């Protein structure tokens, strides 16, 4: 190829003209939208984007609040959420494939629903279609706090990925894991400051919530079976602990000493210093790294392994949490006797078809049996085990036809043969739904049998469905569980949904994940935003007590123990959702509200006390 031809080819790979004056917009009101004709952003932008794979913007957001990036076309409107790193100029190379077609990668709602880039993440769900008649671009923010602004100084199209990253001076994360370009009251300036604040927890003691050694209420009595079970008493469902005390589960997920899955590789210049990697992790456990782990090492020194566990348990007992939530460090189960749950894995979801394993393969029962033997059999006699979640947030409800597409596109397999044979009787959206739920029934049949075979003593807590009530087919199949579990990110659990689930399944219900956050400290608000830290506490009280007043509701679990890393975890999320921050300091307003609610829960769930009824101010 001649040099001139090479230069011409490179120029054709992108559309890039000098943009007009830099654009700056401020968001306010319940929902704030700003829209530009293409020529106002870049006179050279064509209407037909068919030959381009990336929309490349140089931008700066004053707040970590996410927003919608909308492409307005002649034939429709397509929008995706964008969450940029805040307070710095970034290059955001937005993959246009997520506007054109559904994401086919991932195995649960989080991995299917968003994709990380170095300086932002983008959601993948919505209306899809060709981008051949684009007329305008827009940005929309819902419930903006504090009049956040977005500045855009460059917009272009590119066929190739120019990369996404921070364009401002780096580093942007200090040695404690805090976001340098933002400031806030209480931001750590020195290790001496941290040590003084850590010392305030030295005398932390257990609160009196009326719990017995297993976490059940001492003043109650039902039949003791030496293991946790569920029972309906006077029209209300409860867990019953091994000694026969009624038990309402409160917990947090992800209690551990790790780094929160911070993404460090390839972005080393973002950090003032990189946290050390644990030199000798325990057998079967990956090395701990990240800023939370580093701060715990600073706090506890050579006695880290024992002291962080001791403090975590003392916190749970002080805060009124009687259960160690899923995805927590297994050493917590062994070092201190406290009720805990286990999230099982190994069914082939990660390598399946958008979370659906090849359930018709002759290998699937063997795979399920091996996974259950390894994870369940060693725990079958442990009275402190509350039960098992068999999976988390399967993404196929609502995507059944897409899952079938993926099955048919992949190499030959048993599930593909089954699908082709089934669809020979008619390939319609409804028939595809029927096939996926036929496979789902097989999935549950094999897995539930394997668990029961290797552990007949403990509760099957279900699948942790995402969102509200799933399709009727899933509800009917959920009768096979002892408890119905779901993750509900909202200001409250919809009572009508609870009624629908209970009517169909007849099973008691728990929420496996919920949270509230505030945009600030370089962190986004999480999936449910409130206006300040005090409102996080009020929101906790309203959510948990309102749910607990429903007769079949028997437990809730906060997501998660510690804030996510400021530069994002594996899927880009960087949420203010911790009970503690990255420097291992509790959020006092939230903790105090939790304690108040946990003192009231027995009476609220018994119907003797009205639930907290002050709705959170989410904006």
C-alpha positions in Angstrom: 0.0 0.0 0.0 1.4 3.4 -0.9 1.9 6.1 1.7 -0.8 8.3 0.2 -3.3 5.5 0.2 -2.4 4.6 3.8 -3.0 8.2 4.8 -6.3 8.3 2.9 -7.4 5.1 4.5 -6.6 6.4 7.9 -8.7 9.6 7.3 -11.6 7.5 6.1 -11.6 5.7 9.4 -13.1 8.6 11.2 -15.1 11.8 10.8 -13.4 14.6 12.7 -13.9 18.3 12.2 -13.3 21.1 14.7 -16.4 21.4 16.8 -18.2 24.6 17.3 -17.9 26.4 20.6 -17.7 24.0 23.6 -21.1 22.8 24.8 -22.1 23.1 28.5 -25.4 22.0 29.9 -26.8 22.1 33.4 -29.4 19.7 34.7 -32.2 20.6 37.0 -35.8 19.5 37.7 -37.3 16.1 37.9 -36.0 15.1 34.5 -33.7 17.4 32.5 -33.0 17.0 28.8 -30.7 18.8 26.4 -30.6 18.1 22.6 -28.4 19.3 19.8 -28.7 19.0 16.0 -25.6 17.2 14.7 -24.3 20.4 13.0 -24.2 22.1 16.4 -21.8 19.5 17.7 -19.7 19.0 14.6 -20.6 20.3 11.1 -18.9 17.2 9.6 -21.1 14.6 11.2 -23.1 12.7 8.6 -26.6 11.5 9.1 -25.7 7.9 8.0 -23.5 6.2 10.7 -23.7 2.8 9.1 -19.9 2.6 8.4 -18.9 3.7 11.9 -18.5 1.7 15.1 -17.7 4.4 17.7 -19.1 7.8 18.7 -16.1 9.5 20.3 -16.7 12.4 22.7 -14.4 14.4 24.9 -16.4 15.4 27.9 -16.4 16.4 31.5 -19.1 15.7 34.1 -19.2 17.7 37.3 -21.1 14.9 39.1 -20.9 11.1 39.2 -24.6 10.9 38.4 -25.2 8.8 35.3 -27.2 10.1 32.3 -28.9 8.9 29.1 -27.1 9.5 25.8 -29.8 9.6 23.2 -29.5 9.2 19.5 -32.5 10.8 17.6 -33.1 9.3 14.2 -35.6 9.8 11.5 -37.3 6.5 12.3 -37.0 6.5 16.1 -35.2 7.3 19.3 -32.5 5.2 21.0 -31.0 5.9 24.4 -28.5 4.2 26.7 -27.2 5.1 30.1 -23.7 6.5 30.3 -21.8 6.7 33.6 -18.5 8.7 33.2 -15.8 9.1 35.7 -16.5 12.6 37.2 -14.6 15.9 37.6 -12.1 15.2 34.8 -11.9 15.4 31.1 -12.3 12.0 29.5 -12.4 10.5 26.1 -15.5 8.3 25.8 -15.4 6.0 22.8 -19.1 4.8 22.8 -19.6 1.5 21.1 -22.5 1.9 18.7 -23.1 -1.8 18.5 -25.1 -1.5 21.8 -27.5 0.8 20.0 -27.8 -1.4 16.9 -28.3 -4.8 18.5 -28.7 -6.6 21.9 -25.7 -7.6 23.9 -25.2 -11.3 23.5 -22.5 -11.6 26.2 -22.9 -12.2 29.9 -24.7 -14.7 32.1 -26.6 -12.5 34.7 -28.4 -9.2 34.7 -25.3 -7.2 35.6 -23.0 -8.7 33.0 -25.7 -8.6 30.2 -27.0 -5.1 31.1 -23.8 -3.0 31.1 -20.3 -2.9 29.5 -17.3 -1.2 31.1 -14.8 1.1 29.3 -11.8 2.7 30.9 -13.5 6.0 31.6 -17.2 5.1 31.7 -19.7 2.3 31.4 -22.7 2.0 29.0 -25.9 0.2 29.4 -27.0 -2.2 26.7 -30.8 -2.5 26.9 -33.4 -0.5 25.0 -34.6 0.0 21.4 -32.3 -1.3 18.7 -31.9 -0.5 15.1 -29.8 0.9 12.3 -28.2 4.3 12.6 -28.6 5.4 9.0 -30.7 8.6 9.5 -29.4 10.3 12.6 -30.7 13.8 13.2 -29.6 14.8 16.7 -27.9 13.8 20.0 -29.2 14.4 23.5 -28.3 14.0 27.1 -31.0 13.4 29.9 -30.5 13.2 33.6 -33.2 12.0 36.0 -33.5 13.5 39.4 -30.3 15.6 39.2 -28.9 16.7 42.6 -27.1 20.0 43.0 -27.5 21.2 39.3 -24.8 18.9 37.8 -23.2 20.0 34.5 -21.8 18.2 31.5 -19.3 19.9 29.1 -18.6 18.5 25.7 -15.7 19.8 23.6 -15.4 17.3 20.8 -17.7 14.9 19.0 -16.7 12.6 16.2 -17.3 9.2 14.6 -14.7 6.5 14.2 -14.5 3.1 12.5 -11.7 2.0 14.9 -11.6 2.1 18.7 -9.5 5.1 19.7 -9.6 4.0 23.3 -11.3 5.6 26.3 -9.5 7.2 29.2 -8.8 10.2 31.3 -7.3 13.2 29.5 -6.6 15.3 32.5 -3.6 15.2 34.8 -3.3 11.9 36.7 -3.3 10.3 39.2 -6.9 10.6 40.2 -7.0 8.1 43.1 -4.9 8.7 46.3 -3.1 6.1 48.4 -6.3 5.5 50.5 -8.5 4.8 47.4 -10.2 8.1 47.5 -11.1 10.2 44.4 -8.6 13.1 44.1 -10.6 15.5 41.9 -13.5 15.7 44.5 -13.6 16.9 48.1 -16.1 16.3 50.9 -16.4 16.6 54.7 -14.4 13.9 56.4 -12.1 13.1 53.4 -9.0 11.4 54.8 -5.9 13.6 54.6 -3.5 11.4 56.6 -3.0 8.0 58.2 -3.0 9.7 61.7 -6.5 11.0 61.0 -7.6 7.5 60.1 -6.1 5.9 63.1 -7.9 8.3 65.4 -11.2 7.6 63.8 -10.6 3.8 63.8 -9.9 4.0 67.5 -13.4 5.2 68.1 -14.6 1.7 67.4 -12.4 0.1 70.0 -15.2 -0.4 72.5 -17.8 -1.6 70.1 -20.1 -4.1 71.8 -23.1 -6.2 70.9 -26.5 -4.6 71.0 -29.4 -6.1 72.7 -31.8 -7.1 69.9 -33.3 -10.1 71.8 -31.3 -12.6 69.8 -30.3 -16.1 70.9 -27.0 -17.6 69.8 -28.3 -18.4 66.3 -29.9 -15.0 65.9 -33.5 -16.0 66.5 -35.7 -14.2 69.0 -35.1 -15.6 72.5 -38.7 -14.9 73.7 -40.2 -17.3 71.0 -40.5 -21.0 70.8 -41.4 -23.4 68.0 -40.3 -27.0 67.2 -36.5 -27.4 67.2 -35.0 -29.5 64.4 -31.3 -28.7 64.8 -31.3 -26.9 61.4 -33.0 -23.8 60.0 -36.4 -24.2 58.5 -39.5 -22.1 57.7 -42.9 -22.2 59.4 -46.1 -20.2 59.3 -47.1 -19.1 62.8 -50.4 -17.3 63.5 -50.7 -16.5 59.8 -47.2 -15.1 59.5 -44.1 -16.8 58.0 -40.7 -17.0 59.8 -37.4 -18.7 59.6 -37.1 -21.0 62.6 -33.6 -21.4 64.0 -32.1 -24.8 65.1 -33.2 -24.2 68.7 -36.7 -23.5 67.6 -36.7 -19.7 67.9 -38.5 -17.5 65.3 -35.9 -15.8 63.1 -36.1 -12.8 60.7 -33.0 -12.5 58.6 -31.1 -9.3 58.2 -27.7 -9.3 56.5 -25.2 -7.6 54.2 -23.6 -9.2 51.1 -19.9 -9.2 50.4 -18.4 -9.0 53.9 -14.7 -9.5 53.4 -11.3 -8.0 53.4 -10.8 -7.8 49.6 -10.5 -4.8 47.3 -14.0 -4.8 45.9 -12.9 -6.0 42.5 -11.1 -2.8 41.6 -9.9 -2.7 38.0 -6.2 -1.8 38.1 -4.6 -3.4 35.1 -4.1 -1.1 32.2 -4.9 1.9 34.3 -1.9 2.0 36.6 -1.3 5.7 36.0 -4.7 6.5 37.5 -3.4 5.7 41.0 -0.9 7.5 43.3 0.2 4.1 44.5 -1.0 0.6 43.7 -2.3 -1.6 46.6 -0.1 -4.6 47.3 -1.3 -8.1 46.4 -1.7 -10.5 49.3 1.5 -12.7 49.3 0.1 -16.0 50.6 -3.7 -16.4 50.4 -5.4 -19.3 52.0 -5.9 -22.4 49.9 -8.8 -22.1 47.4 -9.0 -18.3 47.8 -7.8 -15.7 45.3 -5.3 -13.1 46.5 -6.8 -10.1 48.1 -5.9 -6.7 46.6 -7.5 -3.3 46.4 -7.6 -0.2 48.5 -10.1 -1.5 51.1 -7.7 -4.5 51.7 -4.8 -2.1 51.9 -6.6 0.1 54.5 -7.5 -2.9 56.6 -3.8 -3.9 56.5 -2.9 -0.4 57.7 -5.5 -0.8 60.5 -4.8 -4.3 61.8 -1.1 -4.8 60.8 0.3 -8.3 61.2 -2.9 -9.5 62.9 -5.1 -8.6 59.9 -6.5 -12.1 59.3 -7.9 -12.4 62.8 -8.7 -8.8 63.7 -10.8 -7.9 60.6 -12.9 -10.9 61.2 -13.4 -10.1 64.8 -14.3 -6.5 64.0 -16.8 -7.6 61.2 -18.6 -9.9 63.6 -18.7 -7.3 66.4 -20.1 -4.8 63.9 -22.9 -7.2 62.8 -23.8 -7.8 66.5 -23.7 -4.1 67.3 -25.7 -3.2 64.2 -28.4 -5.9 64.7 -27.6 -8.1 61.7 -28.0 -11.7 62.5 -26.9 -13.3 59.1 -23.7 -13.3 57.1 -24.8 -12.5 53.6 -23.8 -14.2 50.4 -20.5 -13.6 48.7 -18.9 -13.1 52.1 -15.5 -14.4 53.0 -15.9 -18.1 54.1 -13.5 -17.5 57.0 -16.3 -15.6 58.7 -18.3 -18.9 58.8 -15.5 -20.9 60.3 -14.0 -18.4 62.8 -17.3 -17.3 64.4 -20.5 -19.2 64.7 -23.2 -17.1 63.1 -26.0 -17.8 60.6 -24.9 -17.5 57.0 -26.0 -18.2 53.5 -24.1 -19.6 50.5 -24.5 -18.7 46.9 -23.8 -21.8 44.9 -22.1 -21.9 41.5 -20.7 -24.4 39.0 -23.8 -25.2 37.0 -22.4 -24.0 33.7 -24.2 -20.6 33.7 -21.0 -18.7 33.0 -20.3 -20.7 29.9 -23.9 -21.3 28.8 -26.3 -19.4 26.6 -26.9 -16.0 28.3 -26.9 -17.9 31.6 -28.7 -21.0 30.4 -26.5 -24.1 30.6 -27.0 -27.0 28.1 -29.4 -28.7 30.4 -30.2 -31.4 27.8 -26.5 -32.6 27.7 -25.7 -35.9 29.3 -22.9 -34.0 31.1 -25.2 -31.6 32.9 -26.4 -33.9 35.6 -22.8 -34.9 36.2 -21.8 -31.3 36.4 -24.6 -30.5 38.8 -23.8 -33.5 41.0 -20.1 -32.6 41.2 -20.9 -28.9 42.1 -23.4 -30.0 44.8 -21.0 -32.6 46.2 -18.2 -30.1 46.5 -20.2 -27.2 47.9 -23.1 -28.8 49.8 -21.9 -32.1 51.2 -19.2 -30.5 53.5 -21.9 -28.2 55.1 -24.8 -30.6 55.4 -24.4 -31.0 59.2 -23.7 -27.3 60.0 -26.6 -25.9 62.1 -25.5 -22.3 61.3 -26.1 -22.6 57.6 -29.4 -20.8 56.8 -29.6 -22.1 53.3 -28.4 -22.0 49.7 -29.1 -19.6 46.8 -28.7 -21.7 43.7 -28.0 -18.8 41.3 -28.2 -15.0 40.9 -30.4 -12.9 38.6 -30.8 -15.1 35.5 -31.1 -12.7 32.5 -33.3 -14.8 30.2 -36.8 -13.6 31.4 -37.9 -11.2 28.6 -35.0 -12.3 26.4 -36.2 -15.8 25.5 -36.1 -15.3 21.8 -32.6 -13.9 21.9 -31.4 -16.8 24.0 -32.8 -19.2 21.3 -31.0 -17.2 18.7 -27.8 -17.7 20.6 -28.4 -21.4 21.0 -29.1 -21.8 17.2 -26.0 -19.7 16.3 -23.5 -21.6 18.4 -21.9 -24.9 17.4 -24.0 -28.1 17.5 -25.1 -29.2 21.0 -27.8 -31.2 22.8 -29.8 -28.0 23.6 -29.5 -26.9 20.0 -30.9 -30.2 18.8 -33.8 -30.0 21.3 -34.5 -26.4 20.2 -34.6 -27.3 16.5 -36.9 -30.3 17.2 -39.2 -28.2 19.3 -39.3 -25.3 16.9 -40.0 -27.6 13.9 -43.6 -27.4 15.2 -43.6 -23.7 14.7 -41.0 -21.0 15.3 -42.8 -18.1 16.9 -42.0 -15.9 19.9 -44.4 -17.8 22.1 -43.0 -21.2 21.0 -39.5 -19.8 21.9 -40.7 -18.8 25.3 -42.2 -22.2 25.8 -38.9 -23.9 24.9 -36.8 -21.7 27.3 -39.1 -22.4 30.2 -39.1 -26.1 29.3 -35.3 -25.9 29.6 -35.7 -23.9 32.8 -37.8 -26.6 34.4 -35.1 -29.1 33.5 -32.4 -26.8 35.0 -34.3 -26.7 38.3 -35.1 -30.4 38.4 -31.5 -31.4 38.0 -29.9 -28.8 40.3 -32.5 -29.1 43.1 -32.2 -32.9 43.1 -28.4 -32.7 43.3 -28.5 -30.3 46.2 -31.0 -32.4 48.1 -29.0 -35.5 47.4 -25.9 -34.1 49.0 -27.6 -32.0 51.7 -31.1 -33.0 52.8 -30.9 -30.7 55.9 -30.8 -27.1 54.6 -33.2 -24.7 52.9 -33.2 -24.0 49.2 -33.5 -20.2 49.0 -34.1 -20.1 45.3 -32.7 -18.1 42.4 -32.5 -14.4 43.5 -34.6 -13.2 40.6 -33.9 -9.6 39.5 -36.6 -6.9 39.5 -40.2 -7.6 40.3 -42.3 -10.6 39.7 -40.9 -12.8 36.9 -43.0 -14.5 34.2 -45.7 -16.8 35.4 -43.8 -19.9 34.2 -40.9 -19.0 36.6 -43.3 -18.4 39.5 -44.9 -21.8 39.0 -41.5 -23.5 38.9 -40.4 -21.6 42.1 -42.8 -23.8 44.1 -39.8 -26.2 44.1 -37.9 -23.9 46.5 -38.3 -23.6 50.2 -38.1 -19.8 50.0 -38.7 -17.4 47.1 -35.8 -14.9 46.7 -35.6 -11.7 44.6 -33.4 -8.6 44.3 -35.5 -5.4 44.4 -33.8 -2.1 43.8 -36.5 0.5 44.5 -37.6 2.7 47.4 -39.9 -0.1 48.6 -40.9 -3.6 47.7 -44.2 -3.4 45.9 -46.9 -5.0 48.1 -48.9 -6.1 45.0 -45.9 -7.9 43.7 -45.4 -9.7 47.0 -49.1 -10.7 47.0 -48.8 -12.0 43.4 -45.6 -14.0 44.2 -47.1 -15.5 47.4 -50.4 -16.4 45.7 -48.6 -18.3 43.0 -45.8 -20.0 44.9 -47.2 -20.3 48.5 -43.6 -19.7 49.6 -42.2 -17.2 52.1 -40.2 -14.4 50.5 -36.8 -12.7 51.0 -35.0 -9.9 49.3 -31.4 -10.8 48.5 -30.2 -7.3 47.4 -31.3 -3.7 47.8 -29.4 -0.4 48.5 -29.5 3.4 48.5 -26.7 5.7 47.6 -25.7 9.4 47.2 -23.7 10.7 44.3 -20.5 12.3 45.6 -16.9 11.4 46.7 -16.3 10.5 43.1 -18.9 7.7 43.5 -22.3 7.3 41.8 -25.5 6.7 43.8 -26.1 3.1 43.0 -29.3 1.8 41.6 -31.5 3.9 43.9 -30.5 7.5 44.6 -31.3 9.5 47.7 -30.3 13.1 48.5 -27.8 12.6 51.4 -26.4 10.2 53.9 -29.1 10.8 56.5 -31.7 9.9 53.8 -29.9 6.6 53.2 -30.8 5.7 56.8 -34.4 6.8 56.4 -34.7 4.9 53.2 -33.4 1.7 54.9 -36.0 2.0 57.6 -38.9 2.5 55.2 -37.8 -0.3 52.8 -37.2 -3.0 55.5 -40.1 -2.2 57.8 -42.6 -1.9 55.0 -41.5 -5.2 53.6 -41.4 -6.8 57.0 -45.0 -5.9 57.6 -46.1 -8.3 54.8 -46.9 -11.7 56.5 -44.9 -13.8 54.1 -41.7 -11.6 54.1 -38.9 -13.1 56.2 -35.6 -11.4 55.4 -33.6 -8.8 53.6 -30.0 -8.4 52.7 -28.2 -5.1 51.9 -25.9 -4.9 48.9 -23.1 -4.4 49.9 -20.6 -4.2 52.8 -18.1 -1.6 51.4 -18.4 1.1 48.7 -17.4 0.0 45.3 -14.0 1.3 44.0 -13.9 4.8 42.7 -12.6 3.7 39.3 -15.2 0.9 39.0 -15.4 -2.8 39.6 -15.3 -5.4 36.8 -18.4 -4.0 35.1 -17.6 -0.3 35.7 -19.9 0.3 38.7 -18.5 2.7 41.3 -21.4 3.1 43.7 -21.7 4.7 47.2 -23.6 1.7 48.5 -21.4 0.5 51.4 -22.1 0.3 55.1 -18.5 1.3 55.3 -16.3 3.4 53.0 -13.1 2.4 51.4 -11.2 3.6 54.5 -13.2 1.2 56.7 -15.3 4.0 58.4 -19.0 3.2 58.9 -21.6 5.6 57.6 -23.1 6.5 61.0 -26.4 7.9 59.8 -27.2 4.6 58.0 -25.9 2.4 60.8 -28.0 4.2 63.5 -31.1 3.9 61.4 -30.5 0.2 60.8 -30.1 -0.3 64.6 -33.4 1.4 65.2 -35.2 -0.8 62.6 -33.6 -4.0 63.8 -34.9 -3.3 67.4 -38.4 -3.0 65.9 -38.5 -5.9 63.4 -39.9 -8.6 65.6 -42.9 -6.4 66.6 -43.3 -5.1 63.0 -43.4 -8.6 61.5 -45.7 -9.9 64.2 -48.2 -7.2 63.3 -47.9 -5.6 66.7 -46.2 -2.4 65.6 -46.9 -0.2 62.5 -43.9 0.0 60.1 -41.9 3.2 59.6 -44.0 5.2 57.2 -41.9 8.2 56.1 -41.2 7.8 52.5 -37.6 8.6 51.5 -36.9 11.7 49.5 -35.1 10.2 46.6 -34.3 13.5 44.9 
